[in-house]
Amino acid sequence: MLKTEVQSTALLADVAAHPSTSSINLTEIAGYRLQERIGVGGFGEVWKAIGPGGFPKAVKILFGNLSGPQAETELRSLNRIRELRHPFLLSVERVEVIDSRVVIVTELADRSLEDRFKEIVASGHKGIPRDELIGYLRDAADALDFMAEQHELQHLDVKPDNLLLQGTHAKVGDFGLTKSLSAAGHSLVNGFTPLYAPPELFDGRPERGSDQYSLAIVYQMMLTGVPPFNGRSAAQLTSQHLKMAPDLSSLHPSDRSVVARALSKNPRTRFPSCRQFIDELSRRRFSNSSLPRVTEPAEPVPSSPLTEFVEAGTAGLSRSQLLPPATPLRPPGTQGLEWTVRPTMFIAIGGMGMEIISHLRDRLQKQYPDLTVPALHFLCIDADIETLRAAVAVQASSSGTTLATVNIPLKTSHEYRKTPGDHLNWLSRRWLFNIPRSGKVEGMRPLGRLAFIDHQEQIRAKFQKGINQIFHADAAQASKDQTQLPFTRDGLDFVIVGSISGGTCSGSLLDTAALLRAVLAERRLPPCNVTAIMLHGTGTSGQLADMQDANTISFLQELNHFSLPGVQSAFLRNRSGDSASPSMPMDDAVFVHLGDDLSHVEFQSGLSRVSDYLALRTITPARLEMDSWRIAEDSVNESPSSFQLRTFGLANVNCETWDVANAESNLLAAQMLQRWVSAKSATDAAVSAPVVAGISTLIHDLALNRDAIVELMPRLLNAERTRRVDEYASGIWSRLGPSTATDDVPGLVASLISQENTSSSLKSAIATVIEEIRRDLNAGVARSLSKITAYLQNAVDGRGRIAIGEFVIQNLLVAIEESIQASALQKSDLQS
């Protein structure tokens, strides 16, 4: 064995001209003329060379001698790929051992993916354009899946330096770490790159999805320049890969859930293949045709791209809108349609559904404090008794609406095993041996369904009681009297709300809807609408997020299956013995994506928006618009008979910049004018007593009555102003003299006032008095307008605003008319 190991052939450049001191001629090796070094890694370095016939090739010279660890590892890997042929695998053309040094000759690529990334960054962008990058990675995925599926091999060193570009395609190269998954045992994998290594590689146990994990890191790194793990050393990166969730904040929200799945710590929960991972990315379309410009220095990335010689086992120890931003729709033609409020029963399944119910009841309590609304009823269903107790505690402070609860805990495994299994033939028996001791579902769909089946008779009884309450003969009228909302008994609404990413709701929502339908069918009721509000959202825990995603996907697949034409919807038949429903149990299904990687505050914000939507849909005229939009959508749908999954979004719109506001204000003014010019309608009945008393107080404050007008002028002529007027009058009378005939007084007074020799001080005094009175009157007008405006804003900020506005303005006009008449009489008296 050669004792001295050459670590880099570059060190031999100075002695290349002296063959006696080196057994390797660096100007030519095995007939290949070396031109320039184009890469270096942990195992060796790569040179550009010209081969026989003048064809360019790549020559890799391994560090160390033939018996060294690098050479042994590389040769074993080369033996594994010797027979592989694929258009996106870099072809190995020759392997030579020259003076105990291993030399590998391959085809020469144009450049590496890393080179392309550096070129893009140098031009002022963050990373490779998304479509271009996905094209390269799709080629790499094809090659990696070929290795895995046809030959049970994993590359285990997927990184930008080993993805080589030729024209518009990419090829996978450098197979030094390739391992077979079919071997009886795995040897430790040494020399991998920690930045791109999957967690199982640190334990020396590569799996089928290991290359997919590395490919996902390559995608984020080449697209954004920011790695999902930012450790500065091999030890830090090892700990992050094994324990920490990846930082996906630099990715577009629509990419995060896809990359998060590919970066799952558990290889079995990743995508089945690299191609499926890339295909899912390509389906997530968003506006990104232009490259993102670098606006500030990016977080530095671990500087060394080299493979570190890390020995396995010895290293020290977020995902939202797939669509473009929504634009406001113009309100549909709902003018003239009668708005009514239907008695409604809200059914919450699981903890998230109960939180939405809590938000909604709080809103109703604030809007209608100390009022009873029997036509609205709430029912909460959950296996967690503590959550239900908290809801009951809130009920004590929210007396306006009624709330019922059903606790559906699981039995013990022993109880299930000794129970006849006829009604459990839909459930694998293995679940019965793994019942949580807490009696809670703990996020598992099958157990959520099992809990429902165990307690369906209790739920049925609660349904019947709730229907009796909201459809009671007096419920609608009592609610109407209390809230002034137009409640009616022409129909009933039932809203089921819950998170299908949780086990309880995901496992039982369809059965709950079917049971509700069965109960409704037993009664003679007006038309009933059953709507399901299905929520999906994941938290920051990676393992929990995987389960939440799986629950949602499973539920939606089940929903899609039962919605297909000809599929019998036997939701309860095979589970409880009830008859099957011939169709979907819901009239409408609404899917709401709250977001991914959500904090507690973000979850609460999302739930609050959903409760706002339910309030708008239930107790406001917005129900007319929502129904009109849905009907318009159905009218253009190619298959109106098929079951449809809907969604919604809420946004605050600045009406001052929206032309609809102008149209609505014009409509309001036109309606009021039409009512004024027509025969007086019986609107006084719609005006409450406080409004009547308030307008009387306002008119009194404005002094708009006969007595106040008569007293106005004496009040304005205070003592000082009266003294100046008296002086002016005395001066006039003194000029007339005692012999003036009474009949001539008005004419003489007028002539005296117009005379030039009239005292200028007297003229100035009376002019000042007139100006002061004019200012006081103008100030009074401004104060009066301010009072009128404030009163109108307060009065019409509620129900019946058109009737109240008409009442207030009519009374003000009458009072002003009376004041004008009183002022005219006073003027006439003064002139006399």
Summary of the structure (lengths in Angstrom):
residues: 832
radius of gyration: 42.0
end to end distance: 137.7
largest distance: 153.5
contacts: 2489
relative contact order: 0.06
helix: 50%
strand: 13%
